[in-house]
Structures are given as C-alpha cells and as structure tokens.
Amino acid sequence: MSYTALQGIRHKTYWEEQVCPPTVLNEALPKNVDVLIVGSGYTGLSAAIETARGGRSTLVLDAKTLGFGCSTRNGGQVSTSVKPSLEKLTKSFGLDKARDLRSEGAAALEWLSDFVDREQIDCDFNRSGRYHAAHTPRHYEALVRDAEKMRREEGIESFAVPRAEQRSELGSDSYFGGVVFPKHSAVHPAKMQRELLRLATEAGAQAIGHCEVTNIERRPTGFVVKTVKGSVKAHDVIVATNGYSTNLMPWLRRRIIPIGSYIIVTEELPEDMINMLFPTNRIASDTCKVLYYYRPSPDRKRILFGGRVSAMETDTAASAPRLYESMCRIFPDLRGCKIDYSWSGTVAYSFDELAHTGVHDGVHYAMAYCGSGVSMAPYLGMRAGQKVLGLPEGATAFDGLPFPTRPLYRGKPWFLPAAVAWYRWKDQRQFRKALQIT
C-alpha cells in the first residue's frame, strides 16, 4: 500500500467544503407550532416545504448541525429506489400491490427531476445514467435477464454491455460486463440539502440545529415536544431521522437497521484519466452483496469511491486504506494517486428492504430508504407533509405496509458483523472463482 497516497487526508466530507454553512435566521425556540419536524435532511426539509407552503407554522429541529446526517454524506447517486424485485414483492403482497410499490421508485426519481427544474434548485442534478457492473459471468447473465424482464414488465429502460465492450462505459477490466440504466442520475448532496433548507425557510419554516429532541409526549390536543433548549407544543409531529434514529421513539428504532457507509475522494486527476475511467460520466455500482459505488465528482476532477469496508463499524482513518485498496483493485490506474477526503455516513435499512412511511401513536414518520434515499427521502418527506395537510395526494403505496422487526432487536444490529463477513467472503470467493475460469 502507498502510504504517501494516504497522508494528509481530511476526515470530513468533500461535499460540505463546497457549500456555505447553513443559514440560521432565528434560533429562538417558539412555544407553539402547528408542525414540528425532527430531522433536517431531505425527508424533514421536504415535509417542511409542504407544510409551510400549506400555511402551517413549521419548526425543524436537529440534534446537530442542520443537515449533519447522510443527506450531506451520501455519494449523490440517484436510482429508482425500490430494492425488492417485482417477483419478490408479488409473493408477499400480490401483483397489483407489487406493481404499485415498484412504481413508487420510478415516481420518486421523476418527481425529483421535475422538482429540481421547477424550483430551479442548484444541486448539479445530472441524468447521467448508471453502469451496474457484474462481478462474475453468472451475475452478468442474471443482470441481463433481470433487466430484460424489468423492461418488459415495468417499462424500466436499460441496455446490456458485454465485457468485451465494457471500457466504453467504465475504465476497468475487473468486471464481467454490466447493464446501463439511462434514467439514473447524480446530484451534489450537500447543495441539494442546502437548497431544500432555503426553500423551507423561504416558505416560512424555522430550522434550528444543535437542539436535540429528548421526548415526544402525546396529549389530547397534540404533542409536547421536549428539547435540550426547552419545550414546544405542536399539533402534528413528523420524525425524519432515518439512520440517525435514537430511542426518542423506541418503536421506530426497533425497525431500523443503521449501517455505516464509507467514502473516499481522490485528489484532482488529469482530465484524460477521468475520461478514460468514466468515458460516459455515469455513476457506477456492482453486483456484490457488499457493494461498491463510485462516480466522478460533478466537475469531473476527482473520483468518489464508497462502500462497506469491514464487518464492524470503524472510523474513517481505518476505512480510507481499505477503500483505497478496493478502488485500486477495480481501477489499477489509480494506484499512487493521493486521497484527499475520507468520511462516513449512516444509512437505514429495514428488515424487508422497503422504505416505510406512516403514523405511529399519532406521530408521522418516513424512513428506511435502504441506501437509495436521494430520491425516495425527499419524495416521501413531501408526501408526509401532504398527509399532515390532509391532502389526498399524500397517499403512497407504502401506506399501511407492516413495518417488521425481529425478536430481541432494540436498534443495535448485533447480527450485522456476521452477515457482512459472510457476504464479503462469498463475494470474494465468487470473484476469485470467476477469474480462474476466465
């Protein structure tokens, strides 16, 4: 390993260095509001835009800096969000419900694209498309087969790229072909969060950071929300904490699996290097169970490379060299390039790999985006805001779904290290076997 490449790393997000700190207009905690929202990421701010524009006094609170969570820490990759296949969902819910759930993913992506255009949001939104790479020949065959089925049954656009033509999409020989999804997109995550914050405050919402909510007490006329800065009475409450959920609502925490994801960013690279590695400027990911995701920066000067690096959660000093080695395995041409940034964020999975939104004990919630929240989080946040306003268009296919948990689970995923270790071993074994065959 090249230790020179890892010297002087900034253990902070590349994204937030490119935006101004969040603007705070008023940090005085009001006594009463119509709507109180816990969480200042995509979900909470999108809900706030709806409720504030709907004439409701709206307060957004965050335990840390506004936008501290994964809304400013993700890779900026935008997909159609719903992970389970149509076939799998049909077995659980029937064909009609399965189609409705799958269509919400496409609707979220299209809504985000339209919203960015309509609101003139400056977030480097780009309909770049995604190259989803196969780590074995068998996975390539399955990818092509599944993509064809999705085109036929769901109208999801895609086209296959065999290994012999792979370098037209990705400057790597480490994979065995892949499938391109042209509608998948990319954003600058921190710019998007700041723009949502701007729209919320312009609509009249108040947003206060470093104001942890410690208790939500339901009363006949609404709620009393206790914070470290005092209490607020609210008619409606929305919890939008996703991977950063605490015991504020134990019922929700028992249904959320927090998972750390880690990212590094290279130094600025020569233009011809970027053009060779990412000739079509697509975002990219692979078929490993413990997957990697990567992309050029919006200005096409750097490469962002992310994924899960270990069975246990770790710190960014430990994750950086592991991600560096994986990046250089996939892109040997990057061996020796310097890494400038290393950080992590926490995503939230559910036990059924579906996003969830609804009402529990009078409190609205939307969360569990399973690593695909850049479009689904603002979309379901918007729908949650509409529900609070009593608007029929707030209804989604996710409404009324059972939100499963497991016996003895209290929000700390004790089972995750073993699962990650197993899947990583399986990925590596499949990859080595594929290389031996070819």
C-alpha positions in Angstrom: 0.0 0.0 0.0 1.2 3.5 -0.8 1.3 5.4 2.5 2.1 8.6 0.6 -1.2 8.4 -1.1 -2.9 8.4 2.3 -1.0 11.2 4.1 -2.8 14.4 4.9 -6.3 13.1 4.4 -9.1 15.4 5.5 -11.5 13.4 7.6 -14.5 15.5 6.6 -17.0 15.5 3.7 -15.8 16.7 0.3 -19.4 17.9 -0.3 -19.7 20.3 2.6 -16.5 22.1 1.9 -18.1 23.3 -1.3 -21.2 24.9 0.4 -21.7 27.6 2.9 -22.7 26.7 6.5 -26.5 26.5 6.8 -28.0 30.0 7.2 -29.8 30.4 10.6 -32.3 33.2 10.7 -33.8 32.7 14.2 -32.7 30.2 16.9 -35.3 31.3 19.5 -37.5 28.3 20.2 -41.2 29.0 19.8 -43.7 28.0 22.4 -46.3 26.6 19.9 -46.2 25.4 16.3 -48.6 23.6 14.0 -46.0 21.1 12.8 -42.7 20.1 14.4 -40.3 18.0 12.4 -37.4 16.1 13.9 -34.5 15.9 11.4 -33.2 18.4 8.8 -32.2 16.0 6.0 -34.0 15.5 2.7 -37.1 14.0 4.4 -37.6 16.6 7.1 -37.0 19.6 4.9 -39.2 18.3 2.0 -42.0 17.8 4.6 -41.4 21.3 5.9 -41.7 22.9 2.5 -45.1 21.3 2.0 -46.5 22.2 5.5 -45.1 25.8 5.5 -46.4 26.4 2.0 -49.7 25.0 3.2 -50.0 27.7 5.7 -48.9 25.7 8.8 -46.3 27.2 11.2 -43.5 24.7 10.9 -40.4 24.1 13.1 -37.5 21.8 12.0 -35.1 20.6 14.8 -31.8 18.7 14.5 -29.6 17.3 17.3 -26.5 18.5 15.4 -25.7 21.0 12.6 -28.6 21.4 10.2 -28.0 18.7 7.5 -25.4 16.8 9.5 -26.6 13.4 8.6 -26.5 11.3 5.5 -28.3 13.8 3.3 -24.9 15.6 3.1 -22.7 12.5 3.4 -24.0 10.2 0.6 -22.5 9.6 -2.8 -25.1 11.6 -4.7 -26.3 8.6 -6.7 -30.0 8.6 -7.6 -31.8 5.4 -8.5 -35.3 4.2 -8.7 -35.0 3.3 -5.0 -37.1 0.1 -4.5 -34.8 -2.8 -3.9 -37.0 -5.9 -3.9 -37.9 -7.2 -7.3 -41.4 -7.3 -8.7 -41.4 -11.1 -8.4 -40.3 -11.0 -4.7 -42.9 -8.3 -3.9 -45.6 -10.2 -5.7 -45.0 -13.2 -3.4 -45.5 -11.0 -0.4 -48.3 -8.6 -1.5 -49.8 -9.8 -4.7 -49.1 -8.5 -8.2 -51.1 -5.3 -8.1 -49.6 -4.1 -4.8 -46.1 -5.1 -6.0 -46.5 -3.0 -9.2 -47.7 -0.1 -7.1 -44.6 -0.4 -4.8 -42.2 -0.7 -7.7 -43.7 2.3 -9.5 -43.1 4.5 -6.5 -39.4 4.2 -7.1 -39.7 5.4 -10.6 -42.2 8.1 -9.5 -39.7 9.3 -6.8 -36.9 9.8 -9.4 -39.2 11.6 -11.9 -40.6 13.8 -9.1 -37.1 14.8 -8.0 -36.1 15.7 -11.6 -39.2 17.8 -12.1 -38.8 19.4 -8.6 -35.2 20.4 -9.4 -36.3 22.0 -12.6 -39.5 23.6 -11.3 -37.8 25.1 -8.2 -34.6 26.0 -10.0 -32.5 24.0 -7.5 -28.8 24.4 -7.8 -27.6 20.9 -6.9 -25.7 19.7 -10.0 -28.5 17.3 -11.0 -27.4 15.3 -14.0 -29.3 12.5 -15.7 -26.0 10.6 -16.1 -27.3 7.0 -16.1 -25.8 4.2 -14.0 -23.5 1.4 -15.0 -24.2 -1.6 -12.8 -21.3 -4.0 -13.2 -21.3 -7.8 -12.7 -18.6 -9.3 -10.6 -18.9 -12.7 -12.1 -20.1 -14.1 -15.5 -23.1 -15.7 -13.7 -24.1 -12.3 -12.3 -23.8 -10.7 -15.7 -26.2 -13.3 -17.1 -28.6 -12.7 -14.2 -28.3 -8.9 -14.7 -29.2 -9.1 -18.4 -32.1 -11.5 -17.7 -33.5 -9.3 -14.9 -33.1 -6.1 -16.9 -35.0 -7.6 -19.9 -37.7 -8.7 -17.5 -37.9 -5.2 -16.0 -38.1 -3.6 -19.5 -40.9 -6.0 -20.5 -43.0 -5.9 -17.3 -42.2 -2.5 -15.8 -41.0 -0.3 -18.7 -37.6 0.3 -17.0 -35.1 1.4 -19.6 -31.8 -0.4 -19.8 -29.2 -1.9 -22.1 -26.6 -4.6 -21.7 -22.8 -4.0 -22.1 -20.8 -7.2 -22.5 -17.3 -7.5 -21.1 -15.7 -7.0 -24.5 -17.3 -3.6 -24.7 -17.0 -2.6 -21.0 -14.4 0.0 -21.5 -16.8 2.1 -23.5 -18.6 2.6 -20.1 -16.0 2.0 -17.4 -12.3 2.0 -17.5 -11.9 -1.3 -15.7 -11.3 -4.9 -16.6 -12.3 -6.1 -13.1 -15.9 -6.8 -14.1 -17.7 -9.2 -16.5 -19.9 -6.7 -18.2 -22.9 -4.8 -16.9 -26.2 -3.1 -17.5 -26.8 0.6 -18.1 -29.9 2.3 -16.6 -30.0 5.6 -18.5 -32.5 7.4 -16.2 -30.5 7.0 -13.0 -29.0 10.3 -12.0 -26.5 12.2 -9.9 -26.6 15.2 -7.6 -24.4 17.2 -5.3 -25.8 16.0 -2.0 -24.9 19.0 0.2 -26.0 21.5 -2.4 -29.4 19.7 -2.5 -29.8 19.8 1.3 -29.0 23.5 1.4 -31.4 24.2 -1.4 -34.2 22.3 0.4 -33.3 24.3 3.6 -33.5 27.5 1.6 -36.9 26.6 0.2 -38.3 25.6 3.6 -37.2 28.8 5.3 -38.4 31.0 2.4 -41.8 29.3 2.8 -41.8 30.4 6.5 -40.4 27.3 8.3 -38.0 27.8 11.1 -35.0 25.5 11.4 -32.8 25.1 14.5 -29.7 23.0 14.8 -28.0 21.7 18.0 -31.4 21.3 19.5 -31.8 17.6 20.3 -35.4 16.4 20.9 -35.5 14.3 24.1 -39.1 13.3 24.4 -42.4 13.4 22.5 -45.5 13.4 24.8 -48.9 12.9 23.2 -51.7 14.8 24.6 -55.4 15.1 23.7 -54.8 18.4 21.8 -51.5 17.4 20.2 -48.0 17.0 21.5 -45.5 18.4 23.9 -42.0 18.0 22.5 -39.2 18.4 24.9 -35.7 19.5 23.7 -32.4 20.5 25.3 -33.5 24.1 24.7 -37.0 23.9 26.1 -40.4 22.5 25.3 -42.7 23.2 22.3 -46.3 22.4 21.8 -47.2 21.0 18.4 -50.4 19.9 16.7 -48.5 17.4 14.5 -45.1 15.8 14.7 -43.0 14.2 11.9 -40.0 12.1 12.8 -37.5 12.1 9.9 -34.3 10.8 11.5 -33.6 7.6 9.3 -30.2 6.2 10.1 -29.7 8.6 13.0 -32.8 7.5 14.9 -32.4 7.2 18.6 -34.6 5.9 21.5 -36.8 9.0 21.0 -39.3 6.5 19.5 -38.3 3.0 20.5 -41.0 1.5 18.2 -39.2 3.1 15.2 -35.7 2.2 16.4 -36.7 -1.4 16.7 -37.5 -1.4 13.0 -34.4 0.5 11.7 -31.1 -1.1 10.9 -28.4 1.6 11.0 -25.5 0.7 8.6 -22.3 2.8 8.1 -21.2 3.6 4.6 -17.7 5.0 3.9 -16.4 7.2 1.1 -13.0 8.4 -0.1 -12.3 11.1 -2.7 -9.1 11.3 -4.8 -7.0 14.4 -5.4 -7.7 16.3 -8.6 -6.8 14.0 -11.5 -5.7 14.7 -15.1 -8.6 15.1 -17.5 -7.5 12.2 -19.7 -7.5 9.9 -16.7 -11.1 10.8 -15.8 -12.2 10.5 -19.4 -10.6 7.0 -19.6 -12.1 5.7 -16.3 -15.6 7.3 -16.8 -16.0 8.0 -20.5 -19.8 8.4 -20.3 -19.8 10.2 -16.9 -22.1 7.6 -15.4 -22.4 6.8 -11.8 -21.5 3.1 -11.1 -22.1 0.3 -8.7 -21.6 -3.5 -8.7 -23.4 -6.7 -8.0 -21.5 -7.7 -4.9 -23.7 -8.2 -1.8 -21.3 -5.9 0.0 -21.2 -3.5 -2.9 -19.1 -0.6 -4.0 -20.3 2.6 -5.6 -18.3 5.3 -7.4 -18.6 8.2 -9.7 -16.7 11.3 -11.0 -17.2 14.5 -9.0 -19.7 16.9 -10.6 -16.7 18.9 -12.0 -15.1 15.7 -13.4 -11.8 16.4 -11.5 -12.0 13.8 -8.8 -13.3 10.3 -8.2 -15.5 9.4 -5.3 -15.4 5.8 -4.2 -17.6 4.3 -1.4 -18.8 1.1 0.2 -18.8 -1.0 3.3 -15.3 -1.7 4.4 -15.5 -4.0 7.4 -17.8 -6.3 9.3 -17.8 -3.9 12.3 -18.3 -0.2 12.2 -14.9 1.6 12.1 -13.5 5.1 11.8 -12.5 7.0 8.7 -8.8 6.6 9.4 -9.2 2.8 9.2 -11.7 2.9 6.3 -9.6 5.0 4.0 -6.8 2.5 3.3 -9.3 -0.3 2.8 -11.4 1.7 0.4 -8.2 2.7 -1.4 -7.1 -0.9 -1.9 -10.5 -1.8 -3.3 -10.5 1.2 -5.6 -7.1 0.3 -6.9 -8.2 -3.3 -7.5 -11.0 -2.1 -9.7 -9.0 0.8 -11.2 -5.3 -0.1 -11.2 -4.6 3.2 -13.0 -5.4 5.0 -9.7 -2.6 3.3 -7.8 -0.4 6.0 -6.4 -3.0 8.8 -6.6 -3.5 10.8 -3.4 -6.6 10.6 -1.3 -7.8 14.0 -0.1 -11.1 13.1 1.8 -12.4 10.3 3.9 -15.8 10.3 5.7 -18.7 8.1 6.7 -22.5 8.3 7.0 -25.2 6.1 8.4 -28.0 4.8 6.2 -31.0 2.9 7.4 -32.3 -0.5 6.2 -35.5 -2.2 7.1 -35.9 -6.0 7.6 -38.0 -6.2 4.4 -35.7 -3.9 2.3 -38.6 -1.4 1.8 -38.9 2.2 2.7 -41.6 2.9 5.3 -43.9 5.8 6.0 -47.0 6.1 8.2 -48.3 7.1 11.6 -47.5 5.5 14.9 -49.1 6.7 18.1 -50.1 9.9 16.3 -46.6 10.7 15.0 -45.9 10.7 11.3 -42.7 9.1 10.0 -40.8 8.4 6.8 -37.5 6.4 6.7 -35.6 3.2 6.0 -34.5 4.0 2.4 -32.1 1.1 2.3 -29.2 3.1 0.8 -31.4 4.6 -2.0 -32.7 7.7 -0.3 -31.5 10.5 -2.5 -34.8 10.5 -4.4 -37.1 8.5 -2.0 -36.3 10.5 1.1 -37.4 13.9 -0.3 -40.3 12.2 -2.1 -41.7 10.5 1.0 -41.0 13.6 3.0 -43.1 15.6 0.6 -45.9 13.0 0.9 -45.7 13.1 4.7 -46.1 16.9 4.6 -49.2 16.4 2.3 -50.6 13.9 4.8 -50.3 16.4 7.6 -52.1 18.9 5.5 -54.9 16.3 4.9 -54.3 16.2 1.2 -55.4 13.0 -0.7 -52.3 13.2 -2.9 -50.2 12.4 0.1 -51.2 8.7 -0.2 -48.5 6.3 -1.3 -48.2 2.6 -2.0 -46.1 2.3 1.2 -49.1 3.3 3.4 -50.4 0.5 5.6 -47.4 -1.8 5.0 -46.4 -3.9 8.0 -43.1 -2.4 9.4 -41.3 -5.6 10.6 -38.8 -6.0 13.4 -37.2 -9.1 15.0 -37.5 -10.6 18.5 -35.0 -9.1 20.9 -33.9 -6.4 18.4 -33.7 -2.9 20.0 -31.9 -0.9 17.4 -28.3 -2.2 17.7 -27.7 -4.6 14.8 -25.6 -7.3 16.7 -26.1 -9.6 13.7 -24.6 -7.2 11.2 -20.9 -8.1 11.6 -21.5 -11.8 11.0 -23.8 -11.1 8.0 -21.3 -8.6 6.4 -18.4 -11.0 7.0 -20.3 -13.9 5.3 -21.4 -11.8 2.3 -17.9 -10.4 1.9 -16.3 -13.9 1.9 -18.9 -15.1 -0.6 -18.3 -12.1 -2.9 -14.5 -12.6 -2.8 -14.9 -16.4 -3.4 -17.2 -15.8 -6.4 -14.8 -13.2 -7.8 -11.7 -15.4 -7.5 -13.5 -18.4 -9.0 -14.7 -16.2 -11.9 -11.1 -15.1 -12.6 -9.8 -18.7 -12.5 -12.5 -19.7 -15.1 -11.7 -16.8 -17.4 
